[in-house]
Amino acid sequence: MKLTDNPKGNYRFLTGIAPYSSGVVAAPGYEIVHVTLPQPLPYRQGFELIAQHLTTQRRTRHALCAMELRSPRPFTFAGFAEFNQGYQKILADWELLVEQQNPVARTNVAPAVRPPDEPVLYAFSYTAPSDDLARAPTFVVAGAGDLVDGTLSPEAIVRAGETSVEAMTEKAAYVMGMMQARLAGLGVTWPDVTGVDIYTVQPLQPFLTTTVLEVMGPAAAHGVRWFYSRPPIVGLEFEMDMRGVRQEIWL
């Protein structure tokens, strides 16, 4: 992963793969604001809502730095690639790419209860000017599942086809390793984390304490949010994302 400047968006991003970056961190003089929609919207309409909100905040579209989507069900690898083509075209039309790289972080999961009928926008993040230069920079770590980072193929799934306690512990440990690596890549640490989200339909309790909370250190004081959801690709069982922000808005 490489930390790359996005001067138009006032943030830096960790390189990832074509559909999304691995994470974003605000540039000096700016902070990342996290926005949740009380009622998710079809994601193409969601982009329109984002554009309207950014206009009211006197921010350009380039300030958009992270997206959180919800899908009806996990995609096949081929279906995931097809969805990403349409999603990436919108980012390209918005002229958000930086030297042909996608700077926008993303999480995309499938709720197991009351899933949407089509992919929807659940939340997003953007940069805004900030006078608070004394505190740690704000950031978003993109969603990562039990899949070898950067490899979109069934062969890259960690303990594929297994959901035993041992297998889930290994999957969670692998994902936690990616979370730590991305924090380091963004230049932040666990004490800077204000929110951790976990996405799985498998039981958490057998490994939550030792594999997740103890590793989080001071951030464990904020707990974790468990979304009873599946990762975006068939065969994956565990996903996480994180952020460290000072403003959480319900739009």
N, C-alpha and C positions, 0 to 999 in steps of 0.2 A: 504494500500500500504506500502511496505517495501523497503527501499533503500539498494540495495545489491551490493557488490563489484564485478567487473569483471576485475580482475588483468591482464588477458591476453589481453583484449581489451582496457585497460587504460581508463575505464569509470565505472560509477555506474549506476544502472538502478532501476527504480521503478517497482516493481512486477505488473503484469497485469494478462492476461489470456494466455492460451496456444499459440494462434496465434501471440501475440505481447506483449511487455512490455508497461507500461504506459508512459514512458519517460526515457531519458538518460542524464547524465551530465558528462562532462570530468573530469578525475582525475587530481590532481595537477601536473603541468608540461606538460599538454596536452591540446589541444583544439579540438573542433568538427568543421569539415569542411563540408559545404553543397555543393553538386554537382547536377546540373540540366543537363539533356540530352536535347539538342535542338530537337532531334527526338527520341521519346520513342521507346524502343525495347521490343519485347516479353520478359516477365520477366525472363524466364530461360536463354535466351541469355544475359539479363541484368546482371545476376549473373556472367557470363563469363567476361563481360566488367568490372564489379566491381573488379574481381580478377586481371585483367590486370592492371587496374589503381592503385590498391593498391601495386602491384609489382613495378610499376614505382616510387611510392612514398616511397618505402622501408618499407612498412607496411604489416603485415600479415592479413589474412582474419579475424582474431579476432577483427580487428579495425573497421569493419563494425558495425554501431550502430543504423541505422535507414533506412527505406525504404519507398518510396512513389510510390504507384501503381495506375494504371488506368484500369478500367474494362469496358467491353462492355455495361453492364447494371447491375442494382442492383441484388444481389443474393437473392434467398430464404434463410431462415435460414439453411435448409438442404444443399443447394448448397454452401453456405458460409463455412460450416463445411467441405464439400468435398474439396473445393479449399484449405482451410487451411491445410489439411492433406498433400497435395503435396508440399505446400510452406514450412511447418515445416520440411518435410523430407530433403529438401535442407539445411536448417539451421543445422539440425542434422548431415548431411553428411559433412558439413563444420566444424563440431565440435564446434559450437558456443554456445551450451547450457551450462548454469552454474547451476550445481546441478539439472539437469533436468528442469530448468526454462529457458524460452525464454527471453534473454536480449534485443533483437532488437525491437526498437519502429517501428510503421508502421502507414501509412495512406493509405487507399484504397477506391477510390471513382469512380463514373461512370459519365463521361462527358455527358451532355445532347445534345451537338452539336459535330458532327464528332467524335463519340466514336470509340475506337479501335475495331478491329475484335476479339481480344483476350486480356487477361490481359497483361499489359505492365509495364515496369519500367519507371517512369517519373523522379525520383530523388533519391538520397541516401546521407547518411552522414557517416563520419568515423572520427576516432581520429588521431591526428598527434602531434608530439612533439611541445611545445611552450615555448618560453622564457618569455612570458608576464604573470608574476605571480601576478602582481599588480591589474589586472582587474578582474571583476566578471567571474566565470566559464561559459563556453559555454554549451549549452544544446539543446535538442529537446524534445518537448512535443508531444506525439503520438496523432493521430486523435481520437476524441471522438464525438459520435453522441447523438441524443436524445433518449438514451437507458440507463436504469439504469445500472451503471458501473458494469461490470463483469457478466452480465446476458444476455445470448444470447437466448431470447425467445420473441414471439410477445407480451406477457403480460407485458413485461418490457418497452415497448415503451411509452414515455411521450406523453400524449394527442394523443393516437393512432388514426389515421384516420382523424385528424383535421388539417386544414391549415389556420384557421382564424387568424387575427392579434393577438388576445388574445392567441391563442394556440401557434403560432410561437414565441411570446414573452416569453411564459413559457418554450418552448423548448430551446430557445437561452439562457435564464437565467439559466436553468439547466446545459447546456453545459459549460457556463461561470463559473459556480460553480466548475465543474470538472477541468477546466483549472486552476483556482486559487488553487485548492487543489493539483494539480500536480506540479505547480510552487513551492508551499510550501514544498512538498515532496522532490523536487530536491534541495531545499535550495537556491532558487533564487526568485526574485520579478519582478513585472511588469516593473520597469525601466530597467531591464536586457534584456527584450524582444526586438528583432530587426525585427521580421517578424511574422505576424498573417495571416493565411489563413482561409477563410470561404467557405464552400461548401453547396450550396442550390440552388434550382430553384424557391424558393418562394421570394417575394419582401423583401428586407432588410430594406428599408428606415423607415418603421413604428417603428422599434425597435432598429435600429443600434445605434443611439445616446445615448439613456438612458441605454440600456441593455448591449451594447458592449463597445463603445468608452469611455464613462464616467467611466466605471469600469476599463478600461485599464490604466487610469491615464497617466503618462508620455509616455507610449508606444503608445498612440494614435497619437503622433506626426509623427509616421511612417505610419499611416493609416492601412488599411487592404486590402488584395487581395481577391476579390470575384471570385471564380471559379464557373461558371454556371454548376454545377455538382450535382449529387445525392449521398448521403451516400451509403455505400456498400450493405445495406440490404433493401429489399422491406419493405416499411412502414416508414422508417426513412426520415426525412425532413431537418435536419440541422446538420452540422458537422464542427468542427474547429480543427486546429493544430497550433502550435507555435514553435518558436525557438529563441535562442539568440546566434548568431555566429559573428565572425569577418571576416570569409572568405566565400564568395559565388562564386562558380566556375561554368561556363558553359563549359561542357566537349567537 
